[in-house]
Amino acid sequence: MTDAVTDARTQDRAALAFLGLGTMGSGMAGRLAAAGHDLRVWNRSPEPVQRLVDSGATAAESPAHALEADVSFSMLANDEAVDAVFTPEAIARAEGRTHVMMASISPAMSDRLADAFAEAGGRYIATPVLGRPEIAAAGQLNILAAGDPAAIDDVMPYLEAMGKRVWRLADKPSVANAVKAAVNYDIIHALQAIGESVAMTERLGVDPALFTELLSSTLFGGVVYTGYGGIIARQDYSPPGFHIALGRKDLALAQQVAEATGVRPATLPALIEVFEKALADSELKDYDWSAIAEVSRRDL
């Protein structure tokens, strides 16, 4: 058992809740359940809820019921999902409680939620994460935190149970969402660069696995080139760890951040075109976001 989980066991037993049990949320909620917390869980589909219940959690009757927990966490797909779940009636049940938004949503949505929770008498912080589902399940996420420092202090034991490092960025929650969009923008550039360079060298007869190993073993170390380089070399895009449509969503978030900060990224239009081509392809559209590499390899 990790030190973070052990530390979490020593905390006062606050009632916790987790909303959104997709491939990421299930692993994150599982970390809290493994720490022995009083955890209630909610999801639109029942199967992930039952798996957590089998691990000792209890099922929340509704999002409002989940938000009645002392501290609640959420990991939903996008702004639309968040807007549907976090109704004014549900948020009103969070009076005196703390909500931790861990999804990659727009800064504008984050600002709206911060205002809504404050108006309801609750606390709201944003903690989007870096990592794929297997990293979430292992409790090795990087967590980008922004919001009231005291609120972050209070939830730190739970964040440490889910991640290997918590990056404290700002007092305004939406800054964390903007930073997450900027990080994903860099990842997208790496995916496209790998795809283009693999396409060039592959057509010269170089084994893609050897070429991507060359990249990650010499000048381009790190999890993006090491992990995604192998995926692209093998064309191992299914099942997706992060759906290509979600990558397009994150590219739109980066575009919003750029516009809000007065930055005009030179490469943004080209990346948008690549994603649109991938999503228009009947095969690629359901793959992992690293499948944008196939746009160059297949000369789409």
Secondary structure as UniProt FT lines:
FT   HELIX           3..9
FT   STRAND          15..19
FT   HELIX           23..34
FT   TURN            35..36
FT   STRAND          38..42
FT   HELIX           46..54
FT   TURN            55..56
FT   STRAND          58..59
FT   HELIX           63..67
FT   STRAND          71..74
FT   HELIX           79..85
FT   HELIX           88..91
FT   HELIX           92..94
FT   TURN            95..96
FT   STRAND          98..101
FT   HELIX           107..119
FT   TURN            120..121
FT   STRAND          123..126
FT   STRAND          129..130
FT   HELIX           133..137
FT   TURN            138..139
FT   STRAND          141..146
FT   HELIX           149..162
FT   STRAND          163..170
FT   HELIX           173..202
FT   TURN            203..205
FT   HELIX           208..217
FT   TURN            218..219
FT   HELIX           224..228
FT   HELIX           229..234
FT   HELIX           244..261
FT   TURN            266..267
FT   HELIX           268..280
FT   TURN            282..283
FT   HELIX           284..286
FT   HELIX           289..292
FT   HELIX           293..297
FT   TURN            298..299
//
